[in-house]
């Protein structure tokens, strides 16, 4: 069907700036979820939150209770709708159906979490200059998920306007905790994509950094496992009785060196990183505790799983060498998936009528950029016999992703809403 967007660019910019100002970490997106739930419900969507949207027990890397309580309190102070907060019952993220009375056909994914980075206060940084810099210290939208959430809200409003013409249900997933690959598996477990035949998601920027550029599909994502390793030793006086202690920092340091010495795998690319090491209590005390915050990655799930098994072996042996007990806790992770060529064709055809996307800057398939939790949704739909794609939306970026100065060109918001709508309508017609 012919489609003309009605959501104004200024309205999309307002949405984006609201989300940006209320940046929240993964599984703590209380204000964001409540705002989306109220907005979508009032517009006519069938909204699911709480355990209807996400499986509580399947989440990984959830902040501790004290942190969550503080973040929930901050969301309340910033005006989060109390009725929706109550319905959410401590869980973030939501599912919204355009036509719940019809069979589900297409799922669109929009991630909503921010990054644990202190946002730039420089006058050169647009959010700081125009007054929508993050309210929450140490957390900011340095990856573009504020734009994704705004696009998703715009798509919902557009599809609701024409919902009587739809022959199938379109479902919008607003995913929490994409950073660290923590949200999708728990939403898949809750049935978010059950029965769906098509899946579509997109990311601002990444490997599309020119205005008007569009990468219609993505391959080459890395599977990844996020984990923490803790070492438990015994404290002692460092001068009088060092022999009575069991040094956890030494065990952790030995593990760090040997984790980075793990051989590469012959069947694909592998990565390992220790992003943080902490421990000890005082200058004259043998450290009785240490913690490593780590991740592995691989070009396939098989290779990544091998890497993680090697990492566990190194950690356990380092612990034994220094008389430690150790504990390894999974904090997130996911596999890899490849966009379907047929779906990429639909994305390209849908974009051809949108002036923002330049034909000479369109690419059918591009490379991934590490990992993205959308792979869990895409893989689940493909296993059901469906297909999907992950696009990259072109924008000039003043700084790289996860940088304090990250920003994007808001002029892409309207064309991106139109692209999602045209893809959904093409799939609805295809059936």
N, C-alpha and C positions, 0 to 999 in steps of 0.2 A: 504494500500500500504506500501511497505518497505520504511523506511525513515532513511537517514543518514545526520546528521547536517553538515553544511559547515561553519557556523559562528565560528570564532576562539575564544577561551577563552580570549586571550589578547585583542581582539577587544571588547568583552563584558565588560571586566575590564575597558577599556578606556572609554566606554560609561558611566559606573557606576560612574567613578571618575569625569567625566565632570558634570554629574548631581549633584553629591555630592558637588562639588566645587561651583556650582551655585544654592545652596539651596534657595527656595523661599516659602513664606507663602501661605496659601490657598487663591485662587482667585487673587493671585499676581504672578503666575508662568509664567511670561512673557518670560524670557529667555528660560525656559524649553520648553514651548509650541512652541515658534518660532523655536528652534533647532529641535524638533521632527517633526514639520510640514515640514520644509525644507528637513530634512533627508528622511522622508517617501515619500514626493512628488517626490524628485529626484530619489528615488528607484523605483517608479512606482505605489505607492498607490494613491487612490482617497481620498484626505484629505478634511475634513470639519472643519472649525474653526469659531469663532464668533457665531452669532445667528443661524447658521446652526447646530452647535454642542451643544449649551447650551442656555436655555431660560433665558434671562437677568432678567426678572421680577420675576422668580421663585427662584432666589438665595437668601440665607439667610446669615446673618453675613458678609456682604461685607465690607471691610475696607473703611474708608471715603475717599473722593476725594483727599485730600492732601497726605494721606499715599499712595494711589494708584499712584499718580503722581510721588512721590519720588521713588517708587519701579520700575515704568516703566522707569524712567530716569536711574536708576541703571542698569537695564537690557540693555538699549541702550549702556551705557558706557562699559558694559561687552561684547559687540559685538553681541547682538541679531539682527537677520535679520530684517532690517527696513520694507521691503516689507511685510513680514508675520505679523509684529506688526501692520501694517496698516490694513491688512485684518482681524486681530483679533478684532479690534475696542474696545479695553479695556476688552475683555473677554478672559479667559484662558481655557485650556482643548481642546481636539480635538477628532474627530472620523476619523478612517482610514479604508477604505474598500479594501480588496485584489482583489475581483472580483465583482465590482459594476454592471456588466452586467448580473449577475446571481441572483437568489432569495436569500435573506438573510436567513441563517440557524443558525449560531453560532456567539455569541458575547463573546469576551475575554476582561476582565477589568484589567487595570493597573493604580494605583493611582500615582500621581506625586508630591504632595505637601510635604513640610518639616514641621518641628515642631518649635515652638517659644521657642527654648532653645539655650543658648550660648554653642557652641561646645568646648570640651576640647582641650587645647593647649599642653597637656602633651606629652612627647616623647613616652610614652607607648601607645598612641592612634595612630593607623596606619595612618589615614588621616592627622594628624598633622606631623607625622614623615616622610611621603612620599610626602607631599606637595599638598594634595588636600582637606585640611580643608576648610570649608565654607568661601566664600568671604564676605558674608552678616552677619553683626554683629547681634547676638541675634536670628539667624535662622540656623538650621542645619538639616541634614537628620538623625535624631535620631530614626527613625522607620523602615528604610529599603525601603522607597519608591523610593530612587535612584536606588536600585537594581531592583525594580519592573519595573521602566521606562526602564532600560537597557534590562531587559528580554523582555519587550514588543517590543522594537525596534529590538532585535534579532529575535523574533518570526515573525515579519513582513518581515524581510529580507529573512528568511527561506521560508515562505509561498509564497512570491513573486517569489522565484526561481523555485517553483514547481506549480505555479498558474494554468498552463494549464491542470493539472491533476485534479483540483477541479471541483466538480459538483454544488457547491453552493458558495455563498459569505460568507467569514469570516470577521467579523467586529472587529476591535480593538478599545476600548475606553480608552483614556488616561484622567483619571478623575482628575479635580482640587478639592482642598478643601475637601478631604476625612476626614481629622481631623476636628472634630466638626460636622460631618455628614451633610455637606452643599452642596456637588457637585452633588451627584447622582440624587436627585429628579429633579433638574433643567435640567439634561441631559435626564432623562426619559421624562420630559415634552416636550423636543425638539424632541422626537421621536427616541432616540438612540437605543432602543431595540424593536421598533415596528416590529412585524412580526417574531422576532427571536424565535426559538424553543429550543435552548440550550444556557446556560450561564456558563462560567467558570472563576474563579478568584482564586488567591492564595496570601498568605502572608509569608514572610520570618520570620522564628523563631516562635514567640509567644509561643504556647505550644509544639512546635517541636524544641527542643534545642540540638539535637544530630546530628552530621554529618551523612548523609545517611538516616535520618528519613523522613517519609512522612505520613501526615494525609490527607486522600483522600477526606474527607468531614467534615463539621462542623455543630454542632447544639448548642443551648444554648446561642446564642447571646442575648444581652439585648437591648430592644427598649429604646430609649432615646430622651429627649427633652432638648435642650440647650437654655437658655434664660437669658436676662439681666433685672434687676429690678431697676428702678430709682425712687428716692424720691425727691420731690420738696417742700421745706419748706420756711422759711423766716429768713433772717439774722437779727441780732441785737447785740448791745454791750453786751458782756458776763458779764460785771461788773455793768454797769449802768442800763441797761434795758433788762435783760435776759427774763423777762416775755413777752416782745414784740416779741421774736423770736419763731420759730417753728423748733425744732432740728431734722434735717434729719438723722444725724448719730445715734441718739437714736432710731429712727424708724427703720433704717436698722439693728441696733444691736438687737432690739427686734425681727425683722423678722428672723435673723440668728438663734437665739436660738430656736424659735418656728418652723422653717423649719425642724430643726433636731429632733424635738419632734413629727413630724407627725407619727401616728401609721403605722405599717407595714400592708400590704394587705394579706388577708388569702388565695388568689388564686395564689400567686407567690412572688418571690423575688422582693424587691424594693430597690432603692438607692436614696439618695439625697446628693448633695454636693454644698457648696458655696465656690468657688475657690478664689474669691477676693472680698474685700470690700474697697471702697474708698470714700472720701468725705471731706468736710470742707475746710476752706480757711485760718484760722489763729487761734492763741492761744486764742485771746480775742474776737472771733466772733462766735456767735451761728451758727452752720453749716446749710446752706440753701440747700445743695444738697448732696446726697449720692447715690452710685451705688453698686449693688451686681451682680456678674457674677456667674451663677448657672447652675445646670443640675439636671434632674431626670432620673432614669433608672428603667426598669421593665422587668421581664422575659417574658412578653407578651405586645403587644401594648395596650391591655385593662388595664393592671395593671399600665403601665407607664402613660397612659392618666389620670387614677385616681390620681396618685401621682402628676402630674402636676396641676390638678384642685385643689387639696389640697394646693399645694404651692401657687397658685394664691390667694386663699382665705386667707392664712396666711399673704401674702404681703399686700393685700388690707386692711385687718383689722389692721395690724401694722401701715400702713400709716394713717388710720382714727384715731387711738388712739393718734397719735402725730400731728394731724392737717395737714397732708401732702396730696399733690396730688402725684399720682404714675403712672408709665408707665412700662408695661411689654412688652418686645420686643423679639420675637422669633429669635434666632441666628443660629439654626440648629436643626437637629433631624431626626429620622427615626425609622422604625419598626424593626421587627425581622423576620428571615427566616431560614429554615432548608434545608440543602443539601438533594437532592433526592438520595435514596439508589442505584437506577439504574445508576445514574451518577457517584456515588462513585465507582461502579464496573468498569466503563469505565476508570476512572482515575487510579485505581489500575492496570488494565490490560495494560494500556499505559505505566505505570512506570516499569512494570516487565522486560522490555528489556533494561532498563537504568541502567548501572552498579553502578552509584552513590547511588541509592535508594536501601537499603538493605531490602530484604523480611522480615527479622525478626524485622525490625524497621518500617514496614508499618502498619497503622491502618486505618480501613474503615471509622470510624467516631470519631471525637474528640470534645471536648468542646470549645465553643467560649471564648472570652477574653474581655468582656465588650461589645463593639459594633463595627460594621464596616458598612460603607456606601454601600458596595457591596450588602447588604441585599435588598436595594431598587431596584437594577437591578434584582436580583434573584427573588424577589417577583413579579415584573412586568412580567418577563418571565413566571413564574409559573401561573400567572393569565391568560396568553394567552394560557395555555394548555401545556407549555413547561416544561423543567426541567433544573436543574443546580447543581453546587457544588462549594464549597469554600474550597480549600486545604490549608495545612500548610506545608511549605518547611523547612526541618530540617537543622539547622546550629548551630554550637557552637557560643555563644554570649559572648563577654568579659564583657558586662554590659547590663542591662535591657532596654527594649524599653523606649524611651523618656528620657534616661539618656544622659548627655553630652559625655560620653565615649562609647556610643552605636556603634557597628560595627558588621559585619558578615563575614563569610567565602566566599570569592568570587568564590571559586571552585564550588559553587552550581549554578552559573549563567548559564553555559552551559547546565548542566542536566535539569535545569528548563525550558530553551528554548525548549529543546528536548521534555520535558513532555507536554508543551502547544501545540507544533506542533503535537505530536502523538495523543493527545486528539482531536484536531481540525480535524485531518485526520480520526480518528475513527468515529467521528460524521458526517463528510462529507459522509463517506461510508454508515453509518446508514440511513442518509437522514431523 
